[in-house]
C-alpha cells in the first residue's frame, strides 16, 4: 500500500470509535449535531474509496453491479453500527443509513475507475444524483448556521418567525401551515399551533439563546381564536 492508502486507513481507524463514544448531546447546537451526522457520509466515502484502492474485484464489473455491491455492503455495515449503538444507549436513526449509502456511492461514482465504464450516461446520472444529495446536506447546514447566527444576534428575542428556517428551533408534532400571515403582532408571520387532546400537546423551543442572567421577564404574545379562555403551562 502507498502512503495515501495507509493514511486513509489510519483516518478510518481513528473515526470508528466516534460511532460509539462521545458526540453531541440533547443540548448541543443544531450545527454540531448535523456535522456529527454528516460524518457518516465522510466515513463511508473514505471507506469505499480506500477499499477500491486496495481491492480491485469490482473493476471489471458493470456499473450497476458495483453500485449494488456498495449499497448492500454499506447497508449491512450501517445496520450493524446502529445495532451496536443501540446497545450503548444511542438511538437508531434511519437517516444515518441513507447517509452511509450516499457516502459509499459518492466514492464509487467519482472514483477514477468508474470513468471507464461502458455506459457513461448512467455514470453521469448517478454522479448527479449523489452529488445533489450531498449538496442538499451542505445547504441545510448553511441554513442552520445562518439561523444560529440570527439567534445570537437577535438576543434577547427568542423567535419572531420572520423566516421558515426558524421552525427548526421548535419541536412539534405537525408543521403543516405553521406560519400564518394573520393575525401578526410583530414581523411578517405568526406561529400557528394546533392543540389536540393529547397529554403533551403543544410545542417546545429547543434551540435558543441560553444566558438569561441579565433578564427577569419573559414576554409572549399569543392569540386565542376561541371564545373560551385557555390555560397555558
Protein Blocks (a to p, Z undefined) as FASTA:
>chain_A
ZZklmmmmmmmmmmmmmmmggcidfklcfklmmmmmmmmmmmmmmmmmmmmmmpcklmmp
cfklmmmmmmmmmmmmmmmmmmmmmmnopacdfklmmmmmmmmmmmmmmgmklmmpmblm
lmmmmmmmmmmmmmmmmmmmmmmmmmmmmmmmmpcbfbgolafklmmmpccfblghkbcc
bdcfehjbdcdddddfbfkgccddfbdcfblklpcbdcdddddfbfbdcddZZ
